[in-house]
Amino acid sequence: LVVHASGQSRRLPAYAAEGKARLPIPPLADAAGQVPGQTLVDVQLSDFAHLLRHAPESYCLAVACGDTLVRSPSAAPRFPEADVLVVGIPSSPEEASSHGVLFGAGAASGEIELFLQKPAPARIAELAAQHPFSLDSGVWLFSRRAVEVLLAKCGWNDAAQSFAGGAVAPYDLYDRFGTALGRRTERPDPQIGALRSAVLAMPDGRFYHFGTNRSVIHSVAELVHPAGGRRAFGHAGTGDEPDALRFVLHADAPGAEGAPGPLWIENASVPATWTLAGENVLTGVPPNAWTLSLPRGACLDAVDLPG
């Protein structure tokens, strides 16, 4: 099981250095979310490892995004036989347009017809008239054959048992490998096209995104106080009550009292001399006696540097 939290994290800079998977998570309602001082990766390992344990032995590797979480109240579904199996979640065209989108998972085989990265909602609606679609959760399972193809794309020479030039060549899993999957791919690749790809549909699955400041607050709020209806969380315009989206973790923050939400304050000191207008993300702020007024939407991350 590989959970990767790489990338520049430009939309969530406070957690760029340690990786989004190290994001702190408050206690959750379920037994798996009660680890003191838990981070996102603690919850991910519990859920993703459960999925991998139920997979057929033909799947030897699971890869998951470090800024997503997939949960399902039901037992693990039937796993289609494929070389690349992508966990798909029901979604609206508007929500799916921010992620990868899988088309053609309606047949019993779950075979993928087309995989697109962040298509416009209108394009999704147009294609959905012919092919059912689902949101790519970022959780993929690979057969040995698929792993060998992926390694080859990264410069692996099986005969020499080494990478060309002595190092792994950069290769984008979702933008390049993913978009070459499917029988109607718009980016054909002979090696990837020879692999059979399918969707592991999770009809009652829920997808939580942690890739941006806003998505962290909304996703954590839904995990702490689950509600029915939606299937994908962490997107703007979800209708959550702003005052319910207030999180103070490992922080001394009297300045947050009475401030409107959403708020995310972690490992920070926010004295009463501060004024917060809401939609603020504050991390790493040292003890201080500053008088500071942050406008709505302003975020602040303090980095401790040696003197």
Phi and psi in degrees as a GROMACS rama.xvg file:
@    title "Ramachandran Plot"
@    xaxis  label "Phi"
@    yaxis  label "Psi"
@TYPE xy
-116.285  116.857  VAL-2
-107.792  111.89  VAL-3
-106.449  132.852  HIS-4
-125.239  43.3448  ALA-5
-84.9342  -169.444  SER-6
102.157  170.365  GLY-7
-84.4011  -14.9261  GLN-8
52.7182  45.9874  SER-9
-67.8714  -23.6935  ARG-10
-94.4458  -3.34445  ARG-11
-143.755  64.8249  LEU-12
-64.0052  -27.0296  PRO-13
-62.2214  -25.1012  ALA-14
-117.337  26.3438  TYR-15
-71.7315  -42.1572  ALA-16
-67.4578  -49.06  ALA-17
-86.3447  -10.4817  GLU-18
94.982  144.414  GLY-19
-62.8347  -25.7601  LYS-20
-67.8688  -15.3144  ALA-21
-92.0886  10.9495  ARG-22
-60.9066  130.411  LEU-23
-69.6465  141.307  PRO-24
-123.652  126.643  ILE-25
-68.2511  167.853  PRO-26
-57.1102  137.229  PRO-27
-105.222  172.604  LEU-28
-75.3214  -25.2798  ALA-29
-91.9259  164.532  ASP-30
-64.1723  -30.5086  ALA-31
-75.1093  -9.7513  ALA-32
-112.244  32.9805  GLY-33
-116.255  20.4255  GLN-34
-78.1668  123.208  VAL-35
-58.6583  133.939  PRO-36
66.8687  25.1314  GLY-37
-68.1875  153.61  GLN-38
-118.533  174.31  THR-39
-57.989  -39.5722  LEU-40
-65.1984  -28.2197  VAL-41
-62.597  -43.5132  ASP-42
-71.1588  -39.3051  VAL-43
-60.6097  -45.8262  GLN-44
-60.5405  -38.3277  LEU-45
-64.2459  -46.3373  SER-46
-76.7617  -44.4075  ASP-47
-71.5429  -37.1082  PHE-48
-65.8979  -34.9066  ALA-49
-61.2506  -41.4317  HIS-50
-65.0769  -44.3516  LEU-51
-66.4627  -35.1798  LEU-52
-63.2414  -30.2581  ARG-53
-88.4347  -7.17452  HIS-54
-76.0757  149.266  ALA-55
-58.7586  157.818  PRO-56
-64.6149  -17.626  GLU-57
-65.7322  -19.9349  SER-58
-93.446  114.372  TYR-59
-104.592  -8.96098  CYS-60
-144.029  136.975  LEU-61
-119.911  133.715  ALA-62
-120.855  132.184  VAL-63
-135.246  143.49  ALA-64
-67.0631  142.173  CYS-65
-78.2859  -7.55261  GLY-66
-113.518  22.533  ASP-67
-132.679  159.484  THR-68
-142.162  134.744  LEU-69
-121.392  126.57  VAL-70
-132.567  147.923  ARG-71
-144.2  132.096  SER-72
-75.5795  -13.9856  PRO-73
-93.01  168.181  SER-74
-66.454  161.047  ALA-75
-58.3622  134.462  ALA-76
-74.1215  176.313  PRO-77
-70.2201  134.591  ARG-78
-92.9588  118.25  PHE-79
-64.7562  153.26  PRO-80
-83.8633  121.693  GLU-81
-159.424  171.376  ALA-82
-86.9752  -36.3366  ASP-83
-127.385  120.11  VAL-84
-118.09  121.893  LEU-85
-110.011  128.73  VAL-86
-75.3575  120.515  VAL-87
-111.305  141.765  GLY-88
-120.873  136.591  ILE-89
-58.0952  144.866  PRO-90
-160.902  166.614  SER-91
-90.3493  158.891  SER-92
-57.2187  -35.1876  PRO-93
-67.41  -44.2847  GLU-94
-68.9885  -43.772  GLU-95
-65.6775  -25.8293  ALA-96
-64.2557  -13.5671  SER-97
-91.8717  1.87109  SER-98
-138.928  -171.05  HIS-99
-75.584  150.408  GLY-100
-129.874  131.674  VAL-101
-107.505  128.975  LEU-102
-116.58  143.814  PHE-103
93.7899  28.3399  GLY-104
-95.9664  19.6636  ALA-105
-80.1907  -27.473  GLY-106
-71.9529  162.292  ALA-107
-61.0054  -30.7782  ALA-108
-72.2353  -20.9218  SER-109
70.2122  15.8199  GLY-110
-64.479  139.83  GLU-111
-81.7406  131.479  ILE-112
-90.4879  -43.9608  GLU-113
-152.908  140.593  LEU-114
-124.505  121.971  PHE-115
-122.773  145.295  LEU-116
-99.228  118.333  GLN-117
50.1341  51.1558  LYS-118
-72.152  157.428  PRO-119
-65.3061  149.098  ALA-120
-54.0672  -36.5647  PRO-121
-65.1798  -37.4514  ALA-122
-67.1494  -40.7118  ARG-123
-61.8058  -46.5846  ILE-124
-61.8878  -37.754  ALA-125
-64.9719  -47.4579  GLU-126
-70.7227  -30.8399  LEU-127
-65.7871  -18.7413  ALA-128
-64.9998  -24.0049  ALA-129
-110.798  -30.0635  GLN-130
-132.786  128.469  HIS-131
-58.378  149.36  PRO-132
-130.163  159.246  PHE-133
-147.098  159.6  SER-134
-81.4014  133.691  LEU-135
-74.0399  116.486  ASP-136
-76.5818  -9.88886  SER-137
84.939  3.43598  GLY-138
-105.22  115.122  VAL-139
-124.009  145.309  TRP-140
-117.702  141.187  LEU-141
-124.379  141.957  PHE-142
-82.3005  169.387  SER-143
-59.1394  -39.8177  ARG-144
-60.4011  -42.9666  ARG-145
-67.109  -37.5323  ALA-146
-62.3971  -40.0424  VAL-147
-63.7427  -38.9752  GLU-148
-66.0249  -43.4314  VAL-149
-62.2197  -42.7152  LEU-150
-62.777  -40.3758  LEU-151
-61.5756  -38.1393  ALA-152
-64.3541  -23.2969  LYS-153
-95.6252  10.7593  CYS-154
94.7711  11.5826  GLY-155
-73.5881  130.916  TRP-156
-108.341  109.338  ASN-157
-66.6687  -36.9239  ASP-158
-65.2209  -40.9517  ALA-159
-86.864  -10.9898  ALA-160
55.0642  45.3424  GLN-161
-159.692  165.46  SER-162
-88.0999  144.525  PHE-163
-58.5266  130.296  ALA-164
76.8697  2.1393  GLY-165
82.034  7.20332  GLY-166
-145.563  155.53  ALA-167
-70.3322  128.391  VAL-168
-80.3087  136.235  ALA-169
-59.3241  137.72  PRO-170
-153.235  126.577  TYR-171
-84.8918  116.982  ASP-172
-64.1219  -46.0163  LEU-173
-84.0071  -44.7091  TYR-174
-74.8316  -32.072  ASP-175
-106.022  -54.9893  ARG-176
-65.6518  -47.5047  PHE-177
-62.6027  -45.2135  GLY-178
-72.5554  -8.598  THR-179
-93.1408  -1.96279  ALA-180
-80.3989  155.281  LEU-181
102.283  155.623  GLY-182
-75.1038  -20.1214  ARG-183
-118.575  31.2409  ARG-184
-55.4018  144.174  THR-185
-90.9307  -3.79188  GLU-186
-131.227  71.8324  ARG-187
-62.7365  141.716  PRO-188
-141.641  121.329  ASP-189
-56.8967  -42.3616  PRO-190
-68.6475  -46.2499  GLN-191
-72.4028  -36.0263  ILE-192
-63.1916  -23.6657  GLY-193
-77.1619  -11.1105  ALA-194
-86.0841  143.563  LEU-195
-88.8257  128.011  ARG-196
-120.738  146.122  SER-197
-149.953  166.443  ALA-198
-107.106  132.371  VAL-199
-91.4219  95.344  LEU-200
-75.1733  132.861  ALA-201
-122.427  85.9145  MET-202
-56.8738  -33.5563  PRO-203
-108.191  17.1694  ASP-204
-71.4016  156.49  GLY-205
-126.641  136.544  ARG-206
-115.088  126.314  PHE-207
-118.268  130.436  TYR-208
-109.996  139.456  HIS-209
-129.594  32.4039  PHE-210
-88.2651  -10.2415  GLY-211
-136.949  165.359  THR-212
-54.4744  -48.7253  ASN-213
-65.0834  -42.2401  ARG-214
-66.7771  -33.2941  SER-215
-58.9232  -48.3086  VAL-216
-63.7085  -46.2477  ILE-217
-69.4959  -38.8765  HIS-218
-69.4578  -43.7745  SER-219
-63.7707  -38.6183  VAL-220
-59.9891  -41.8116  ALA-221
-70.1035  -35.2757  GLU-222
-67.7578  -38.649  LEU-223
-75.4796  -39.1868  VAL-224
-126.893  79.2395  HIS-225
-60.1854  143.078  PRO-226
-134.598  157.018  ALA-227
-83.8615  177.632  GLY-228
102.282  -81.0808  GLY-229
-73.0543  163.372  ARG-230
-118.896  -20.0215  ARG-231
-125.959  135.168  ALA-232
-129.406  155.969  PHE-233
104.367  8.32246  GLY-234
-102.834  155.035  HIS-235
-69.5124  155.754  ALA-236
71.1293  34.0095  GLY-237
-89.8335  -6.31642  THR-238
86.6925  7.72553  GLY-239
-66.2479  146.921  ASP-240
-70.8879  123.428  GLU-241
-54.7032  -40.4845  PRO-242
-69.6017  -17.147  ASP-243
-84.4934  -8.99676  ALA-244
-101.253  59.3636  LEU-245
-125.042  120.951  ARG-246
-133.021  124.975  PHE-247
-123.252  108.452  VAL-248
-120.01  122.732  LEU-249
52.0831  46.2112  HIS-250
-140.162  154.749  ALA-251
-110.154  103.996  ASP-252
-136.784  64.0755  ALA-253
-63.1905  -23.3558  PRO-254
-70.4292  -11.8874  GLY-255
-87.3312  -13.4643  ALA-256
-64.4196  125.954  GLU-257
83.2162  -8.01885  GLY-258
-74.3577  142.163  ALA-259
-71.6623  151.228  PRO-260
-85.3623  175.986  GLY-261
-72.6114  150.716  PRO-262
-141.365  141.646  LEU-263
-135.195  110.791  TRP-264
-124.761  118.188  ILE-265
-137.166  131.173  GLU-266
50.7984  50.7153  ASN-267
-144.03  156.877  ALA-268
-112.84  118.634  SER-269
-126.201  90.6139  VAL-270
-69.9028  171.972  PRO-271
-67.5541  -11.9763  ALA-272
-80.2701  -1.45328  THR-273
-93.5064  149.941  TRP-274
-124.25  123.593  THR-275
-112.439  132.743  LEU-276
-95.9477  -3.96252  ALA-277
107.204  161.686  GLY-278
55.3869  41.7826  GLU-279
-109.035  139.473  ASN-280
-120.323  118.426  VAL-281
-126.325  123.527  LEU-282
-139.54  144.147  THR-283
71.7582  10.626  GLY-284
-72.5572  124.679  VAL-285
-75.355  165.956  PRO-286
-54.3621  136.973  PRO-287
-156.724  167.234  ASN-288
-125.73  32.1968  ALA-289
-73.1221  153.967  TRP-290
-106.677  112.795  THR-291
-139.281  137.698  LEU-292
-121.493  115.603  SER-293
-100.933  124.45  LEU-294
-69.7389  166.636  PRO-295
-60.3718  131.854  ARG-296
89.1241  -7.30325  GLY-297
-77.9588  135.617  ALA-298
-121.985  147.519  CYS-299
-140.557  125.909  LEU-300
-125.303  123.587  ASP-301
-103.631  134.371  ALA-302
-111.823  127.111  VAL-303
-80.6613  116.435  ASP-304
-112.964  142.536  LEU-305
-63.4254  142.383  PRO-306
